[in-house]
Amino acid sequence: MGRYAVLGPCVVGDLHYAQVPAEPIEADDTLAAALVAAGVLAPVDAGADEVDPQDEHPARSRRRPATKD
């Protein structure tokens, strides 16, 4: 068993996650392996309380770099 952050809608065993829960879930590592590979679960370190899904895919800045005149 391990702790995983849900990054997108998925089914883990008998549980359906239509929305992403705020807290990590516990799941069997064998079941979770395919979902981690698919990108809908992310393992959570034992010492960490939460994983922010935005940390996995940081947004790019839309601002243009400053130009020298």
Secondary structure, DSSP 8 states (H G I E B T S, - for coil): -EEEEE-SSEEETTEEESS--SS-EEE-HHHHHHHHHHTSEEE--TT-S---HHHHS-----S------
